[in-house]
């Protein structure tokens, strides 16, 4: 498999000058010369899909914002760089290697939808990325690229939900990272500063809607999505589609961690077989064979006998999994899959904000039962308890987190019933915990995991004991930031 470097440079780009010498800035010039309609048409012809996980067509999102502009306020372009998906480190790698390409893509977006502000939202803990972004923004401003468009870097909390689109907009608007209710179909997103209640609680923000609203829409795209835009504008749709599949054109930046010989991030053509991705980036399984692969905590596990599945939106779904953020956690024969299920359930239950009671309470019950199972010390009926709570955990959910809980844990029960049974009847030895947490860094081919997250309480504090409150009940921003 030949190496590709369309959006992920082989080495860090040292300056805006170096980026321009390599052709940087051409996409922005083409967008300004061609206008909004032409830019959206090029993106549509290219078939670019959002690289944040959902794979939504980028041109449709941009056109929807154009169709719902406010008569009084310009929109805002928001770059989602709040990467916290376990197993994924691609956005942080892109920002470290070349923040100029991401900023150029964001400025193309701003020119297209007539935005007056670009916001790059990252976590406050991303110190290396913030330093690179701040320096790059200063260079871009000095070069005059933004014109009258403001560029800001927003440093947000460590919460997993900060990466959820509506929660991200809450943080940009100065509030806690709690997802808000959105219509089944919305054209663009809500304005980032409009709140129609006194307390500013999540879910109370006025939404831009198909019926029209004075609220300005915001255009939110992931870091990798924005990084693809300049090349498409400068090289054209045919160039973009020269690799990939018909439904998933272009490349994807993958992270491979877990039970592999090494860990890393690399760019591959969409449609590359997953086993080739694991071999190229991870050097293959550490021992024996791969029993399962998980793309973050958003999709069902893919069993080891389906590693010939092409890495594309359509093929991964057809195989019963999903591409997500292309952060592949590999499990080999030494892995206890019940411990994996517990690790996922614990992470999602802790990171649930508690606005939706089933998500939090059913999630915690699932995690507790799976913890007893992986220790081979179950209570009677724990397997049935997990199954029952999985059927209700997503009831009334305003975001996707509870559905993730259903999908991932249910896949373990379905794919590995013998492993679950052996723990349930006490035949299997107790399993060590499987840390399913975000990646802090990748150093010399080894992922550094956020072990501190394992001490996080369900109320998002790091106290010795959980208060019993949900994070949504602890609306003091200082408490949430500290968590």
Helices and strands as residue ranges (DSSP letters): H 16-21, H 26-34, H 36-46, H 58-66, E 76-80, H 90-113, E 117-123, H 127-142, E 150-156, G 160-163, H 165-172, E 218-222, H 223-235, H 237-241, E 251-258, E 264-269, H 274-282, E 290-295, E 302-303, G 304-306, H 313-318, E 327-332, H 337-351, H 357-374, H 382-390, H 401-415, H 417-424, E 439-443, E 446-449, G 451-455, G 471-473, H 477-482
